[in-house]
Amino acid sequence: RAQRPPPRVELVTFRGDVRSMALDEVFGYLAQNSLTGRLAVQSGSDEVTAQLYFREGQLFFQDQARRGTYNLGKILRHTGVFSREGLQAYLGDLHEREDALAEQQGPGVEEARRLQFTEEVHDLFLWNEARFEFLPGPWPSRVEADFKNKRGYSGQLATLLMDVARREDERRRIRASIPTTRIVLETTADSTTQVLSGLKSAKIDVSETPFDGTRSLEDLLKAWGIPHHEALVATATLVERGLIRAI
């Protein structure tokens, strides 16, 4: 007996709002049905739009499509390409820094770019007010060229969605330990070595404990310059272990 073919997903445009359909559900639908096309996600407040491309369970986010939320120069310090002093001496202001880094090559620079794109994709899932629109169809030639030449972020949707779920669990832990980034933290007695070890494992470049009771966590995050989620996970862990506390 001939088997009935699986139902085909019609290639139609669809749009919506993240308040009625969460973005991870949108990504999951695109992955499950192996759809090809472009997804535009537009924030509700500042009208920022991100363009993402999908094909057979894969996601591509172009270099020029990035929102610039994370400063690549700071991430380069986080990945160990430049020291803090070396980065300041080698690169000037933000625009000069971006131009110079565009000319750089090597695994450290590529890792920094990958990290930047990854964080900007994850940032989309934090938009509480956003609209999305999916336009089916083949990718434009310029997008194909960028994908072929690895100018941007690419990855499997299934892997990304697992990471999104992991981060959501971690955000619950963060909220339980850190009610606000305006909190001021101090290191508890005899915990300095353990605090430095915990921060080092998160690749936070400090030589002494930054939790001295004088600066808010928000100020520390700006100074560290690494993706905030990872820094907050490290800080929440230290709070849970009783190595630092709010004052």
Sine and cosine of phi, psi and omega as CSV:
sin_phi,cos_phi,sin_psi,cos_psi,sin_omega,cos_omega
0.00,0.00,0.74,-0.67,0.00,-1.00
-0.94,0.34,0.69,-0.73,0.01,-1.00
-0.99,0.16,0.58,-0.81,0.04,-1.00
-0.96,0.29,0.76,-0.65,0.00,-1.00
-0.91,0.41,0.50,-0.87,0.01,-1.00
-0.89,0.45,0.51,-0.86,0.00,-1.00
-0.89,0.46,0.64,-0.77,0.02,-1.00
-1.00,0.04,0.61,-0.79,0.08,-1.00
-1.00,0.05,0.87,-0.50,-0.02,-1.00
-0.91,0.40,0.70,-0.71,0.01,-1.00
-0.99,0.13,1.00,0.05,-0.02,-1.00
-0.81,-0.59,0.45,-0.89,0.09,-1.00
-0.95,0.32,0.66,-0.75,0.14,-0.99
-0.67,-0.75,0.49,-0.87,-0.05,-1.00
-0.60,-0.80,0.28,-0.96,0.00,-1.00
-0.05,-1.00,-0.27,-0.96,-0.07,-1.00
-0.75,-0.66,0.63,-0.78,-0.07,-1.00
-0.92,0.39,-0.26,0.97,0.05,-1.00
-0.97,0.26,-0.38,0.93,0.04,-1.00
-0.97,-0.23,-0.43,0.90,0.05,-1.00
-0.58,-0.82,0.94,-0.34,-0.06,-1.00
-0.88,0.47,0.47,-0.88,-0.08,-1.00
-0.90,0.44,-0.55,0.83,0.04,-1.00
-0.92,0.40,-0.50,0.87,0.08,-1.00
-0.94,0.35,-0.61,0.79,0.05,-1.00
-0.89,0.46,-0.74,0.67,0.00,-1.00
-0.89,0.47,-0.65,0.76,0.01,-1.00
-0.89,0.45,-0.65,0.76,0.03,-1.00
-0.89,0.45,-0.68,0.73,0.01,-1.00
-0.91,0.42,-0.62,0.79,0.01,-1.00
-0.94,0.35,-0.72,0.69,-0.05,-1.00
-0.87,0.50,-0.58,0.81,-0.05,-1.00
-0.99,-0.17,0.10,1.00,0.05,-1.00
0.76,0.65,0.71,0.70,-0.06,-1.00
-0.98,0.19,0.49,-0.87,0.03,-1.00
-0.90,-0.44,0.74,-0.68,0.02,-1.00
0.36,-0.93,-0.24,-0.97,-0.05,-1.00
-0.90,-0.44,0.72,-0.70,0.08,-1.00
-0.92,-0.39,0.85,-0.52,0.08,-1.00
-0.98,-0.22,0.79,-0.62,0.03,-1.00
-0.88,-0.47,0.85,-0.52,-0.06,-1.00
-0.88,-0.47,0.80,-0.60,0.00,-1.00
-0.94,0.35,0.45,-0.89,-0.06,-1.00
-0.99,0.13,-0.38,0.92,-0.12,-0.99
-0.99,-0.14,-0.80,0.60,-0.11,-0.99
-0.96,-0.29,0.18,0.98,0.12,-0.99
0.86,0.51,0.53,0.85,0.11,-0.99
-0.99,0.14,0.71,-0.71,-0.01,-1.00
-0.87,-0.50,0.72,-0.69,0.11,-0.99
-0.92,-0.38,0.70,-0.72,0.01,-1.00
-0.95,-0.32,0.84,-0.54,0.00,-1.00
-0.82,-0.58,0.57,-0.82,-0.06,-1.00
-0.89,-0.46,0.65,-0.76,-0.10,-1.00
-0.81,-0.59,0.57,-0.82,0.09,-1.00
-0.27,-0.96,0.86,-0.51,0.09,-1.00
0.75,0.66,0.75,0.66,0.06,-1.00
0.98,0.20,0.21,0.98,0.01,-1.00
-0.88,-0.48,0.53,-0.85,0.00,-1.00
-0.90,-0.44,0.63,-0.77,0.10,-0.99
-0.73,-0.68,0.74,-0.68,-0.02,-1.00
-0.81,-0.58,0.93,-0.36,-0.11,-0.99
-0.91,0.41,0.43,-0.90,0.06,-1.00
-0.84,0.54,-0.79,0.61,-0.07,-1.00
-0.96,0.28,-0.13,0.99,0.01,-1.00
-1.00,0.02,-0.10,1.00,-0.08,-1.00
-0.93,0.37,0.47,-0.88,-0.06,-1.00
-1.00,0.08,-0.29,0.96,0.01,-1.00
0.97,0.23,0.38,0.93,-0.02,-1.00
-0.89,0.45,-0.61,0.79,-0.06,-1.00
-0.95,-0.30,0.74,-0.67,-0.04,-1.00
-0.98,0.22,0.87,-0.50,-0.09,-1.00
-0.90,0.44,-0.56,0.83,0.02,-1.00
-0.88,0.48,-0.65,0.76,0.02,-1.00
-0.93,0.37,-0.60,0.80,0.01,-1.00
-0.93,0.36,-0.54,0.84,0.07,-1.00
-0.88,0.48,-0.61,0.79,0.07,-1.00
-0.91,0.42,-0.63,0.78,0.00,-1.00
-0.90,0.44,-0.60,0.80,-0.03,-1.00
-1.00,0.07,-0.01,1.00,0.11,-0.99
1.00,0.05,0.20,0.98,0.01,-1.00
-0.95,0.32,-0.70,0.71,0.03,-1.00
-0.81,-0.59,0.54,-0.84,0.19,-0.98
-0.97,0.25,0.21,-0.98,0.03,-1.00
-0.85,0.53,-0.72,0.69,-0.04,-1.00
-0.94,0.35,-0.66,0.75,-0.01,-1.00
-0.90,0.44,-0.61,0.79,0.02,-1.00
-0.91,0.42,-0.67,0.74,-0.01,-1.00
-0.92,0.40,-0.60,0.80,-0.01,-1.00
-0.97,0.26,-0.57,0.82,-0.11,-0.99
-0.99,0.14,-0.57,0.82,-0.07,-1.00
-0.85,-0.52,0.57,-0.82,-0.03,-1.00
-1.00,-0.05,-0.82,-0.58,-0.04,-1.00
-0.97,0.25,-0.03,-1.00,-0.13,-0.99
-0.85,0.53,-0.71,0.71,-0.06,-1.00
-0.93,0.37,-0.67,0.74,0.05,-1.00
-0.89,0.45,-0.61,0.79,0.00,-1.00
-0.89,0.46,-0.70,0.71,0.00,-1.00
-0.91,0.42,-0.66,0.75,0.01,-1.00
-0.90,0.43,-0.66,0.75,-0.01,-1.00
-0.92,0.39,-0.67,0.74,-0.03,-1.00
-0.92,0.39,-0.46,0.89,0.04,-1.00
-0.90,0.44,-0.41,0.91,0.00,-1.00
-1.00,-0.02,-0.17,0.99,-0.07,-1.00
-0.98,0.19,0.47,-0.88,0.06,-1.00
-0.75,-0.66,0.20,-0.98,0.07,-1.00
0.87,-0.50,0.33,-0.94,-0.06,-1.00
-0.90,0.44,-0.55,0.84,-0.01,-1.00
-0.92,0.40,-0.68,0.73,0.02,-1.00
-0.92,0.40,-0.68,0.74,0.02,-1.00
-0.89,0.46,-0.63,0.78,0.04,-1.00
-0.90,0.43,-0.63,0.78,0.03,-1.00
-0.90,0.44,-0.68,0.73,0.03,-1.00
-0.90,0.44,-0.68,0.73,0.02,-1.00
-0.87,0.50,-0.68,0.73,0.01,-1.00
-0.90,0.44,-0.65,0.76,0.01,-1.00
-0.88,0.47,-0.76,0.65,-0.01,-1.00
-0.89,0.45,-0.65,0.76,0.01,-1.00
-0.86,0.52,-0.72,0.69,-0.01,-1.00
-0.91,0.41,-0.58,0.81,-0.02,-1.00
-0.95,0.32,-0.56,0.83,0.10,-1.00
-0.91,0.41,-0.70,0.71,0.02,-1.00
-0.90,0.44,-0.52,0.86,0.00,-1.00
-0.87,0.50,-0.51,0.86,0.00,-1.00
-0.87,0.50,-0.55,0.83,-0.06,-1.00
-0.96,0.28,-0.14,0.99,0.02,-1.00
-0.99,-0.10,-0.06,1.00,0.01,-1.00
-0.96,0.27,0.92,-0.38,-0.01,-1.00
-0.97,0.22,-0.43,0.90,0.02,-1.00
-0.80,-0.60,0.94,-0.34,-0.01,-1.00
-0.36,-0.93,0.45,-0.90,0.07,-1.00
-0.90,-0.43,0.47,-0.88,0.02,-1.00
-0.70,-0.71,0.44,-0.90,0.05,-1.00
-0.55,-0.83,0.79,-0.61,0.03,-1.00
-0.96,-0.29,0.81,-0.59,0.04,-1.00
-0.92,-0.40,0.93,-0.36,-0.03,-1.00
-0.96,0.29,0.38,-0.92,0.06,-1.00
0.70,-0.72,0.20,-0.98,0.00,-1.00
-0.92,0.40,0.40,-0.92,0.01,-1.00
-0.95,0.30,0.58,-0.82,0.11,-0.99
-0.88,0.48,0.41,-0.91,-0.06,-1.00
-0.86,0.51,-0.59,0.81,-0.01,-1.00
-0.92,0.40,-0.57,0.82,0.04,-1.00
-0.94,0.33,-0.67,0.75,0.06,-1.00
-0.86,0.52,-0.66,0.75,0.00,-1.00
-0.91,0.41,-0.68,0.74,0.03,-1.00
-0.90,0.43,-0.65,0.76,0.02,-1.00
-0.89,0.46,-0.71,0.70,-0.01,-1.00
-0.88,0.47,-0.60,0.80,-0.05,-1.00
-1.00,-0.07,0.16,0.99,0.08,-1.00
0.85,0.52,0.65,0.76,0.07,-1.00
-0.99,-0.10,0.98,0.19,-0.02,-1.00
0.58,-0.82,-0.23,-0.97,-0.02,-1.00
-0.97,-0.22,0.72,-0.70,0.13,-0.99
-0.67,-0.74,0.53,-0.85,-0.01,-1.00
-0.10,-1.00,0.22,-0.98,0.02,-1.00
-0.98,0.18,0.71,-0.70,-0.02,-1.00
-0.88,0.48,-0.61,0.79,-0.03,-1.00
-0.88,0.48,-0.67,0.75,0.02,-1.00
-0.92,0.40,-0.69,0.73,0.01,-1.00
-0.88,0.48,-0.70,0.72,-0.05,-1.00
-0.92,0.39,-0.55,0.84,0.09,-1.00
-0.91,0.41,-0.62,0.79,0.02,-1.00
-0.93,0.35,-0.59,0.81,0.06,-1.00
-0.88,0.48,-0.70,0.72,0.01,-1.00
-0.90,0.43,-0.65,0.76,0.03,-1.00
-0.88,0.47,-0.69,0.73,-0.03,-1.00
-0.92,0.40,-0.56,0.83,0.03,-1.00
-0.90,0.44,-0.66,0.75,0.08,-1.00
-0.88,0.47,-0.66,0.75,0.00,-1.00
-0.92,0.38,-0.57,0.82,0.03,-1.00
-0.90,0.43,-0.56,0.83,0.06,-1.00
-0.90,0.44,-0.65,0.76,0.06,-1.00
-0.89,0.45,-0.66,0.75,0.00,-1.00
-0.88,0.47,-0.73,0.68,-0.04,-1.00
-0.90,0.44,-0.52,0.85,0.00,-1.00
-0.95,0.32,-0.51,0.86,-0.06,-1.00
-0.99,-0.15,-0.50,0.87,-0.08,-1.00
-0.79,-0.61,0.99,-0.11,-0.06,-1.00
-0.92,0.39,-0.45,0.89,0.00,-1.00
-0.38,-0.93,0.51,-0.86,0.04,-1.00
-0.97,0.26,-0.10,1.00,0.09,-1.00
-0.98,0.18,-0.07,1.00,-0.02,-1.00
-0.90,0.44,0.56,-0.83,0.08,-1.00
-0.95,-0.32,0.78,-0.62,-0.09,-1.00
-0.89,-0.46,0.48,-0.88,0.08,-1.00
-0.73,-0.68,0.47,-0.88,0.01,-1.00
-0.98,0.19,0.72,-0.69,0.01,-1.00
-0.97,0.23,0.23,-0.97,-0.10,-1.00
-0.85,0.53,0.70,-0.72,0.09,-1.00
0.87,0.49,0.44,0.90,-0.03,-1.00
-0.92,-0.39,0.05,1.00,-0.11,-0.99
-0.84,0.53,-0.73,0.68,-0.03,-1.00
-0.87,0.49,-0.68,0.73,-0.01,-1.00
-0.93,0.36,-0.59,0.81,0.04,-1.00
-0.90,0.44,-0.72,0.69,0.01,-1.00
-0.89,0.46,-0.62,0.78,0.03,-1.00
-0.90,0.43,-0.67,0.74,0.01,-1.00
-0.91,0.41,-0.63,0.78,0.03,-1.00
-0.94,0.33,-0.62,0.78,0.02,-1.00
-0.88,0.47,-0.63,0.78,0.00,-1.00
-0.90,0.43,-0.41,0.91,0.06,-1.00
-1.00,-0.06,0.16,0.99,0.03,-1.00
0.89,0.46,0.60,0.80,0.10,-1.00
-1.00,-0.09,0.88,-0.48,-0.16,-0.99
-1.00,0.10,1.00,-0.03,0.05,-1.00
-0.69,-0.73,0.53,-0.85,0.03,-1.00
-0.97,-0.26,-0.24,0.97,0.08,-1.00
-0.62,-0.79,0.34,-0.94,-0.08,-1.00
-0.89,0.46,0.79,-0.61,0.01,-1.00
-0.99,0.16,-0.18,0.98,-0.04,-1.00
-1.00,0.02,0.98,0.18,-0.08,-1.00
-0.95,-0.30,0.13,0.99,0.04,-1.00
0.99,0.17,0.21,0.98,-0.04,-1.00
-0.88,-0.47,-0.33,0.94,-0.08,-1.00
-0.85,-0.53,0.59,-0.81,0.04,-1.00
-0.96,0.27,0.35,-0.94,0.05,-1.00
-0.89,0.46,-0.56,0.83,0.03,-1.00
-0.86,0.50,-0.68,0.73,0.04,-1.00
-0.91,0.42,-0.63,0.78,0.00,-1.00
-0.91,0.41,-0.65,0.76,0.01,-1.00
-0.87,0.50,-0.66,0.75,0.02,-1.00
-0.90,0.43,-0.65,0.76,-0.02,-1.00
-0.93,0.36,-0.62,0.78,-0.03,-1.00
-0.93,0.36,-0.63,0.77,0.07,-1.00
0.94,0.35,0.23,0.97,0.04,-1.00
-0.98,-0.18,0.24,-0.97,0.04,-1.00
-0.76,0.64,0.81,-0.59,-0.13,-0.99
-0.88,0.48,-0.57,0.82,-0.06,-1.00
-0.87,0.50,-0.75,0.66,-0.02,-1.00
-0.90,0.45,-0.63,0.78,0.02,-1.00
-0.91,0.42,-0.62,0.78,0.01,-1.00
-0.94,0.35,-0.59,0.81,0.07,-1.00
-0.88,0.47,-0.71,0.71,0.00,-1.00
-0.89,0.46,-0.68,0.74,-0.01,-1.00
-0.92,0.39,-0.69,0.73,0.01,-1.00
-0.88,0.48,-0.62,0.79,0.03,-1.00
-0.89,0.46,-0.65,0.76,0.02,-1.00
-0.91,0.41,-0.60,0.80,0.05,-1.00
-0.92,0.40,-0.71,0.70,0.00,-1.00
-0.86,0.50,-0.58,0.81,-0.03,-1.00
-0.99,0.13,-0.06,1.00,0.01,-1.00
0.97,0.25,0.31,0.95,-0.02,-1.00
-1.00,0.08,-0.41,0.91,0.13,-0.99
-0.72,-0.70,0.37,-0.93,-0.04,-1.00
-0.52,-0.85,0.39,-0.92,0.04,-1.00
-0.98,0.21,0.51,-0.86,0.07,-1.00
-0.83,-0.56,0.00,0.00,0.00,0.00
